[in-house]
């Protein structure tokens, strides 16, 4: 599955990949694909709002974000597989260094997904103001889905930091990503609130 282009995968193939004990794809990639689905739903709402220039602009932005999320999810899946391989190494003086390096790469992949999901969440808030009023329930679903993507990125980033701390000095990594984790969790709360508001009858 690692050699198959992501854009050529069927949903069934992706789900079958998630079921396997390979880490490629894993939870981070799943969160990225979920956020890409949120972006796609937001794009749909915009495309049902053809007479609003801001909606057309948001449709273009969300479409690009969705493509970038799919690519970032693929990168995360590969980082996850490398981390699993490092963890599977037999005990040796080199194992901790290998795990730490792989955990740092996994953190970077999670952070990339998180940054993109944050931007999707921001775009959806704008769509809530300019999008077709008849499709707010779809936008509510998009916000809920994006919240899940935000949470996945935060969870995996925290997990990567914890693993790095068990195998080396995580100070630099924690300094790099601490604020991002907080932003992801806050944005998840905001996205859920937006979903609740838009989904009200």
One Martini backbone bead per residue (centre of mass of N, CA, C, O) as a GRO file, in nm:
protein
  201
    1UNK     BB    1   0.053   0.065  -0.014
    2UNK     BB    2   0.298   0.265  -0.016
    3UNK     BB    3   0.317   0.273  -0.350
    4UNK     BB    4   0.041   0.389  -0.367
    5UNK     BB    5  -0.137   0.628  -0.478
    6UNK     BB    6  -0.354   0.815  -0.303
    7UNK     BB    7  -0.548   0.913  -0.538
    8UNK     BB    8  -0.599   0.586  -0.613
    9UNK     BB    9  -0.751   0.526  -0.370
   10UNK     BB   10  -0.975   0.364  -0.202
   11UNK     BB   11  -1.163   0.350   0.069
   12UNK     BB   12  -1.129   0.048   0.112
   13UNK     BB   13  -0.819   0.046   0.106
   14UNK     BB   14  -0.777   0.235   0.342
   15UNK     BB   15  -0.928   0.067   0.555
   16UNK     BB   16  -0.753  -0.185   0.523
   17UNK     BB   17  -0.493  -0.041   0.610
   18UNK     BB   18  -0.585   0.036   0.899
   19UNK     BB   19  -0.615  -0.271   0.998
   20UNK     BB   20  -0.325  -0.291   0.990
   21UNK     BB   21   0.009  -0.366   1.139
   22UNK     BB   22   0.188  -0.080   1.014
   23UNK     BB   23   0.104   0.246   1.022
   24UNK     BB   24   0.025   0.226   0.695
   25UNK     BB   25  -0.194   0.363   0.794
   26UNK     BB   26  -0.299   0.585   1.056
   27UNK     BB   27  -0.423   0.813   1.272
   28UNK     BB   28  -0.304   1.059   1.131
   29UNK     BB   29  -0.408   1.002   0.847
   30UNK     BB   30  -0.703   0.987   0.925
   31UNK     BB   31  -0.721   1.281   1.023
   32UNK     BB   32  -0.646   1.408   0.749
   33UNK     BB   33  -0.883   1.291   0.586
   34UNK     BB   34  -1.103   1.412   0.755
   35UNK     BB   35  -1.024   1.708   0.704
   36UNK     BB   36  -1.061   1.684   0.395
   37UNK     BB   37  -1.364   1.635   0.414
   38UNK     BB   38  -1.430   1.902   0.545
   39UNK     BB   39  -1.327   2.070   0.306
   40UNK     BB   40  -1.520   1.950   0.093
   41UNK     BB   41  -1.783   2.041   0.226
   42UNK     BB   42  -1.716   2.341   0.220
   43UNK     BB   43  -1.698   2.355  -0.087
   44UNK     BB   44  -1.986   2.275  -0.147
   45UNK     BB   45  -2.120   2.515  -0.015
   46UNK     BB   46  -1.984   2.723  -0.200
   47UNK     BB   47  -2.099   2.597  -0.473
   48UNK     BB   48  -2.398   2.682  -0.357
   49UNK     BB   49  -2.264   3.001  -0.381
   50UNK     BB   50  -2.228   3.164  -0.674
   51UNK     BB   51  -2.300   3.486  -0.590
   52UNK     BB   52  -2.043   3.468  -0.390
   53UNK     BB   53  -1.724   3.565  -0.393
   54UNK     BB   54  -1.623   3.452  -0.117
   55UNK     BB   55  -1.707   3.161  -0.175
   56UNK     BB   56  -1.523   3.114  -0.417
   57UNK     BB   57  -1.261   3.160  -0.262
   58UNK     BB   58  -1.307   2.934  -0.050
   59UNK     BB   59  -1.319   2.700  -0.246
   60UNK     BB   60  -1.028   2.719  -0.341
   61UNK     BB   61  -0.890   2.698  -0.065
   62UNK     BB   62  -1.018   2.424   0.023
   63UNK     BB   63  -0.919   2.255  -0.212
   64UNK     BB   64  -0.617   2.289  -0.152
   65UNK     BB   65  -0.624   2.182   0.138
   66UNK     BB   66  -0.716   1.899   0.071
   67UNK     BB   67  -0.469   1.821  -0.098
   68UNK     BB   68  -0.260   1.875   0.129
   69UNK     BB   69  -0.374   1.670   0.330
   70UNK     BB   70  -0.325   1.416   0.166
   71UNK     BB   71  -0.019   1.452   0.149
   72UNK     BB   72   0.027   1.468   0.460
   73UNK     BB   73  -0.091   1.189   0.521
   74UNK     BB   74   0.121   1.030   0.365
   75UNK     BB   75   0.363   1.132   0.532
   76UNK     BB   76   0.257   1.026   0.802
   77UNK     BB   77   0.248   0.726   0.730
   78UNK     BB   78   0.553   0.700   0.685
   79UNK     BB   79   0.639   0.795   0.968
   80UNK     BB   80   0.488   0.572   1.118
   81UNK     BB   81   0.643   0.335   0.996
   82UNK     BB   82   0.924   0.422   1.098
   83UNK     BB   83   0.854   0.416   1.396
   84UNK     BB   84   0.780   0.118   1.412
   85UNK     BB   85   1.060   0.017   1.322
   86UNK     BB   86   1.218   0.138   1.558
   87UNK     BB   87   1.058  -0.007   1.787
   88UNK     BB   88   1.140  -0.305   1.664
   89UNK     BB   89   1.404  -0.294   1.762
   90UNK     BB   90   1.653  -0.413   1.907
   91UNK     BB   91   1.838  -0.401   2.170
   92UNK     BB   92   2.048  -0.107   2.166
   93UNK     BB   93   2.242   0.173   2.152
   94UNK     BB   94   2.065   0.275   1.883
   95UNK     BB   95   1.758   0.275   1.946
   96UNK     BB   96   1.697   0.548   2.083
   97UNK     BB   97   1.792   0.724   1.847
   98UNK     BB   98   1.590   0.611   1.640
   99UNK     BB   99   1.331   0.679   1.793
  100UNK     BB  100   1.374   0.979   1.825
  101UNK     BB  101   1.391   1.049   1.525
  102UNK     BB  102   1.113   0.930   1.447
  103UNK     BB  103   0.948   1.105   1.646
  104UNK     BB  104   1.026   1.376   1.523
  105UNK     BB  105   0.902   1.316   1.245
  106UNK     BB  106   0.615   1.265   1.350
  107UNK     BB  107   0.573   1.545   1.465
  108UNK     BB  108   0.601   1.697   1.199
  109UNK     BB  109   0.362   1.557   1.061
  110UNK     BB  110   0.146   1.641   1.267
  111UNK     BB  111   0.190   1.946   1.241
  112UNK     BB  112   0.115   1.973   0.945
  113UNK     BB  113  -0.174   1.877   0.979
  114UNK     BB  114  -0.260   2.084   1.193
  115UNK     BB  115  -0.221   2.342   1.030
  116UNK     BB  116  -0.427   2.269   0.813
  117UNK     BB  117  -0.672   2.228   0.999
  118UNK     BB  118  -0.676   2.515   1.105
  119UNK     BB  119  -0.740   2.645   0.830
  120UNK     BB  120  -1.005   2.505   0.783
  121UNK     BB  121  -1.150   2.618   1.030
  122UNK     BB  122  -1.131   2.912   0.940
  123UNK     BB  123  -1.286   2.881   0.674
  124UNK     BB  124  -1.556   2.778   0.796
  125UNK     BB  125  -1.626   3.038   0.942
  126UNK     BB  126  -1.665   3.200   0.683
  127UNK     BB  127  -1.880   3.019   0.550
  128UNK     BB  128  -2.094   3.074   0.771
  129UNK     BB  129  -2.132   3.378   0.659
  130UNK     BB  130  -2.153   3.313   0.316
  131UNK     BB  131  -2.322   3.074   0.293
  132UNK     BB  132  -2.563   2.868   0.228
  133UNK     BB  133  -2.835   2.839   0.438
  134UNK     BB  134  -2.929   2.541   0.335
  135UNK     BB  135  -2.614   2.419   0.424
  136UNK     BB  136  -2.550   2.418   0.741
  137UNK     BB  137  -2.551   2.116   0.805
  138UNK     BB  138  -2.303   2.050   0.634
  139UNK     BB  139  -2.116   2.246   0.787
  140UNK     BB  140  -2.143   2.106   1.056
  141UNK     BB  141  -2.010   1.848   0.967
  142UNK     BB  142  -1.742   1.976   0.885
  143UNK     BB  143  -1.673   2.078   1.171
  144UNK     BB  144  -1.677   1.805   1.316
  145UNK     BB  145  -1.462   1.670   1.140
  146UNK     BB  146  -1.237   1.878   1.188
  147UNK     BB  147  -1.220   1.834   1.490
  148UNK     BB  148  -1.105   1.549   1.462
  149UNK     BB  149  -0.846   1.635   1.315
  150UNK     BB  150  -0.738   1.814   1.538
  151UNK     BB  151  -0.727   1.597   1.759
  152UNK     BB  152  -0.536   1.403   1.615
  153UNK     BB  153  -0.293   1.590   1.600
  154UNK     BB  154  -0.264   1.638   1.903
  155UNK     BB  155  -0.235   1.346   1.996
  156UNK     BB  156   0.014   1.271   1.818
  157UNK     BB  157   0.198   1.492   1.919
  158UNK     BB  158   0.200   1.407   2.217
  159UNK     BB  159   0.298   1.119   2.166
  160UNK     BB  160   0.568   1.194   2.033
  161UNK     BB  161   0.681   1.351   2.276
  162UNK     BB  162   0.674   1.118   2.478
  163UNK     BB  163   0.861   0.930   2.319
  164UNK     BB  164   1.103   1.116   2.305
  165UNK     BB  165   1.140   1.140   2.618
  166UNK     BB  166   1.213   0.820   2.641
  167UNK     BB  167   1.484   0.872   2.416
  168UNK     BB  168   1.541   1.179   2.513
  169UNK     BB  169   1.564   1.521   2.444
  170UNK     BB  170   1.258   1.725   2.422
  171UNK     BB  171   1.287   2.036   2.445
  172UNK     BB  172   1.281   2.137   2.151
  173UNK     BB  173   1.014   2.009   2.069
  174UNK     BB  174   0.835   2.137   2.286
  175UNK     BB  175   0.894   2.430   2.201
  176UNK     BB  176   0.777   2.395   1.906
  177UNK     BB  177   0.470   2.247   1.998
  178UNK     BB  178   0.307   2.359   2.237
  179UNK     BB  179   0.131   2.581   2.098
  180UNK     BB  180  -0.004   2.397   1.891
  181UNK     BB  181  -0.159   2.216   2.077
  182UNK     BB  182  -0.331   2.441   2.200
  183UNK     BB  183  -0.458   2.532   1.931
  184UNK     BB  184  -0.595   2.265   1.856
  185UNK     BB  185  -0.779   2.241   2.106
  186UNK     BB  186  -0.923   2.512   2.072
  187UNK     BB  187  -1.028   2.457   1.781
  188UNK     BB  188  -1.197   2.213   1.851
  189UNK     BB  189  -1.395   2.361   2.032
  190UNK     BB  190  -1.489   2.566   1.816
  191UNK     BB  191  -1.589   2.359   1.605
  192UNK     BB  192  -1.803   2.231   1.782
  193UNK     BB  193  -1.962   2.491   1.831
  194UNK     BB  194  -2.028   2.542   1.536
  195UNK     BB  195  -2.182   2.281   1.489
  196UNK     BB  196  -2.400   2.333   1.698
  197UNK     BB  197  -2.506   2.598   1.578
  198UNK     BB  198  -2.564   2.496   1.280
  199UNK     BB  199  -2.743   2.234   1.384
  200UNK     BB  200  -2.970   2.395   1.458
  201UNK     BB  201  -3.320   2.418   1.399
   0.00000   0.00000   0.00000
